[in-house]
Amino acid sequence: MKKKRPTILVTGSMGQVGMELQALAGQYPDYEFTFVDIAELDIADPAAVKTFFSERSINYCINCAAYTAVDKAETETNIAWKVNTVGAENLATACAASNALMLHISTDYVYHTLQVKPYIETDLTTPQGTYARTKLQGDEAVLRNNPGNAIVVRTSWVYSSFGNNFVKTMLKLGAERGELSVVYDQIGTPTYARDLAETLMQIVQKAEHHSVEKRLLSGVYHYSNEGVTSWYDFAVAVFDIKNMPVKVEPILTKDYPTTAPRPPYSLMNKAKIKNAFGLEIPHWQQSLRKCLHLL
């Protein structure tokens, strides 16, 4: 009798990480994937989530769904809360009932202090703005409602060949204007969504083959590419790699006001995730070149 393949539910499948997981799915024939976005499953509806899980055998849930319009969230507070907090809680509750491991993607925005050394997972969280607060509440709900079987992965500055992101915006504006101003006093690390998607699948495989006890894996982890940069240097790198003659002017955050505050420093220490899952993480410039090659 043929052994049943483990099933992976991916929510938010039309987002950057969700699209990268769709692109990678063919490389993992030992797993059966179900990709859903809001049209197939409204994660903010607890009855819909409960029914969806009850009708299927789900072993893993990778939650890529999020309300990520950071500035818009300040006026669409309820929508951000429903997706980022309530949706995450509903999925975690359903995963707990199904004994499914939940992998939940979160954000560096939960860290917003004057700290200038890389954040570790136990550092103080001081979210500012609706997006940051609702994401942190989602993290807490996931760990609370699926204890011992949930992994929260906080990431930063995500970009991809799919969807809308900083890299694509720079390419578009650079082609139109030839001269741009970009903030240089916000420090962090870009994350290529393809690398993050591959990491999520490595975690699933580790858990599936019991090379690490699932219960011991639970908790918060940090993931981004290696290295450190500013948004200004990130933009310069994009244009250098693409050989685009765009002049980039470094400016201060105060000269580019936004509705929601941005963390001034969100560099994250990734030792925990590297040690737990035996990861080798590429440098952000190396990954940027791969992404730009696709674009």
Helices and strands as residue ranges (DSSP letters): E 7-11, H 16-24, G 25-27, E 32-36, H 46-54, E 60-63, G 72-74, H 77-81, I 82-87, H 88-98, E 101-107, G 108-110, H 130-145, E 150-155, E 158-159, H 166-177, E 179-183, E 187-188, E 191-192, H 193-208, H 214-217, E 219-222, E 229-230, H 231-241, E 247-251, G 253-255, H 271-277, H 284-294
